[in-house]
Amino acid sequence: MRWLLLALLIIPAAEIGLFIWIGGMTGPWWVVFLIVLTGVAGVTLAKKQGMDTWRRAQLQMNNGRPPTEEIVDGICIFIGAVFLFSPGFITDTVGFILVLPLTRGLFKNSIRKIMNRMMENGVIIYRK
């Protein structure tokens, strides 16, 4: 919980500093344009990746297999979309890493470990 509170203080301050720094180099309207551009591109990409993952999950279920990999992909895409929806270059970078299939694998093992720990502690209940 402490990490979350610390992140909620540090990340916006870093984003504001980055806005000012980039705005000083390029001008404030370019910063606004880049924020809107990355937001629109990111949400569009997240929607496409989310729909692709949903189709793969349906295909797995139709074949009688649990969509375990697709669930983890969906969690990554959802978290990435939330980051992409918030304005900022740092959050957009993290969001794109989580949404793009090539870089998503960097976080998938960590998310699996967190989910397994939550299931062991009874926070998530899994029934077969």
Residue, then its C-alpha position, 0 to 999 in steps of 0.5 A: m500500500r505504501w508503494l501505491l501512495l508513493a507512486l501516486l505522488i512521484i509519477p504525476a510530479a515526474e510527468i509534470g517535470l517532463f511536460i515542462w522540459i519537453g515543452g521548453m524544447t518544442g513548445p507547449w502546443w507540441v506537448v498537447f499534440l503529443i499527449v492527444l496523439t499518444g492517447v488516441a493511438g494507445v487506446t485504439l491499439a489497446k482496443k484492437q489487442g483486447m479484441d484479438t485476445w478476446r477472440r483467442a480466448q473464445l477459440q480456446m474455450n470452444n476447443g475445451r481448453p482454459p484460456t489461461e494465457e489469454i487471461v494474463d494477456g487481457i490483464c496486461i492489456f487492461i492495465g496498459a489501457v488505463f496507463l495509456f488513457s492517463p495523460g503523460f509520457i511516462t505512463d504512455t511508455v508503460g502502457f505501450i509496453l503492456v499493450l504491445p505483444l512483443t513487450r508484454g511478455l516482460f510483465k506476464n511472469s510477474i502478473r502470474k506470480i502475483m495471481n498465484r500468490m493471491m490464490e494461495n492467500g485466498v484473495i482470488i478463489y479459483r474453482k475447477 
